């Protein structure tokens, strides 16, 4: 619970990159002892959202850069396409219905505040988990969970700088080919649709993160 609350605050941009996360302040604000806060920060460190301060003064929120994002997506591209292809024949009617329901929640264009953006990001996270989960091992989900959380951080950080036309990364339209391939039971089509989605997504996010030239 503590990790979820701190993670949500980071992803929605509530804590700037490089900002120290002080255990005593977090403990007081969340109404818990220091122990669960320390454990939560350790978990967030494994997810790549925080890192040890270079001078040893606790942990700080990691900076979000285009280069870091491309490293994250390189790993996602190495893992997810094969898993989604293998998942296609394993998705039952309930799983397909869940994908359709999550698809309806992807409306970033309509998100006007931090809570709304966070809700869309959560739905996006669940969507990508749902399309790999039937074929994924526990280790697959552990590794991908870290990569998805790191991707979520990038989305949350850059959202405020995006122009309206750039917000199609988390929309229904760009995810519809994935659901169609699942419903049609086409594993290779699903694989290619996900590769296209990830490549286009990282290019779009990286462009938003690049400094103005």
N, C-alpha and C positions, 0 to 999 in steps of 0.2 A: 504493500500500500504506500509506504513512504517513497520507495523507488518510483512508483507510478506517478505520484504527485510531483516529485522533483523533475522527473523526465518530462511531464506535460508542461511544466513551467519553462524548461529549457527549449523544448520543441516549438512552443508558441512565441519564442523570442523574448520571454520575460527576464532572461538572464543573459547579458551580452557575452560574447566570446572574450576569454581572458578574465572574466569576473570571478573572484575567489568565492567558493562556496564554504562558508564557515559553519562548522558543525554546531556550535553553540546557538547561532542565530536560527539555523534550520530546525534544530531541536525545539527551540522556544516557539517558533512560528507554527510548527506542525503539531505541537503538544505531545511530543514523545521524548524518550530519553536519548542520550548520545549514541547508544549501541545500535538501534535500528537505522539511525542516520548514517553511521559509519558503514554498515552493511549495504545500505542503499547506494552510497557513493562508490563502494567497491563494485557493485553490480553495474552501475552506469559507466564505470571505467572500463569494464570488460566489453560494454556495448560501444565504446568509442565516443561517448558523449562528453566525458570529462577526462582530465589527465592530471597527473601530479605536477604541481607548480615547479618550475625549473629551479627555484630557490628553496624548495622544500617546505613552503608554507601552504600546506593543504592541497586542495584540488581546485582546478579552474575549468570553466567550460571551454571546450576545444574550439579553435577557429574553424570556420567553414570556408573552404577554398575550392576552386574548380579542380585543382590537381587532386586534392583529397577525395573529392566526389568521384572523379574518374577511376581512382583506385577501387573505391567501393563498388562501382558498377562493373568494373572488370571482373571482380569476384562473383557478382550476381550473374553476369553473363556466362560464367563458367559453370554455375550450379543450376540455375533455375530453368533454362530451356529444356534440358533433358527430363527434369522432374515434372514439368507441366505436361510434356508429351506422354510420359508414363502415367500421369494422373487421369488423363482423359477417359480411358475405359473404366476407371474406378469410381468416377463421380456418379453417385446415384441421384435420383430425382430430388431428394431433399437438399443435396449439395448444390445442384443446379439452381434450385429455387433460392438458396442463400446467395448465390452469385448474382442473380437477378435483383434481389433485394438490396445488396450492397451497391450494385450498379446505380440504382436509383438514388443513392445517397451521395454520389460523386457530382457535386455541383459547386465547384470552387468559385465560379463566377458570381454566385449568389452569396458567398461568404463575405460579410462586411465587418466582422470583428474577430478578435482572437479566439473566442469560444467556438464560433462557427467554423473557423479554419481548422481548429483542433479536432472538431467532430468529423470533418471531411478527411483529415489526415488519418484518423483512427479507422474510418471505414476503408480507406485505401490500403492501409496496413492489413486489415482483416481480409480484404479481397485477395491480395497477393498470397497470403497464407493459405486461403481456401483453395486456390488453384494448384498448389503444390502438395498440400497436406496428405492426400490419399496415398501418394507414392513416396513421401519423405520419411526418412528415419529420424530418430530423436536428435542425432548429430546434425543432420541437414537443417532441422528446425532451429537448433541452437545457433548454428553459424548464420543462417539466414536471418534469424531474429536480430542479431547484432547488426547485420548489414541493413536491414529494414529500418531499424531505429536510427542508424546513422543517416540514412537517406531522408527519413522524416525530419531530422534536424535541419538538413539543407533546405527542404521545402518551407519549413516554418520560418527560417531566417530570411530567405529571399522573397517571401510572399509580398511583403510590404513594398518592395521595389519593382514588382512586376507591373507592366502595363496590362490593360484589360485583355489585349489580344494574346498575351503570353500565358494566360492562366488555363490553358487547355490541358496541362499535364495531369490534372486530377479530375477531368470531366468524364461524363458517361460515354461520350462519343469515342474517345480514344481507347476506352476499355471494351467497347462492344465487340470488336473482332475476337477478343479472347473468349468471351462468353459464347459467341456464335460457333467458334471452333469446338468448344466444349460440348455444346448442345448437339452439333452435327457429328460428334464423335470422330474428329479428324486430328489425330495426334501431331502429324507433321505440320498441319496448318496452325495448330496451337503453338508449336515450337517457333515457327517463323513469325507469328504474330507477336509473341513475347519478345523475341530478339528485336524486332522493329520497334516495339514499345519502349524497351530499355534503351536502345541506342538513341532514339529520338528524345527520350526523356532526359538522359544525361547531357545531351548536347544543349537542350533548352535550359536546363538548370545551370550548367556550366557557363553558358552565355550570360545568364543573369548575374552570376557570381564574378565574372571577369571585370576588372576595373575598367572604367571608361577610358577609351584611348583618344 
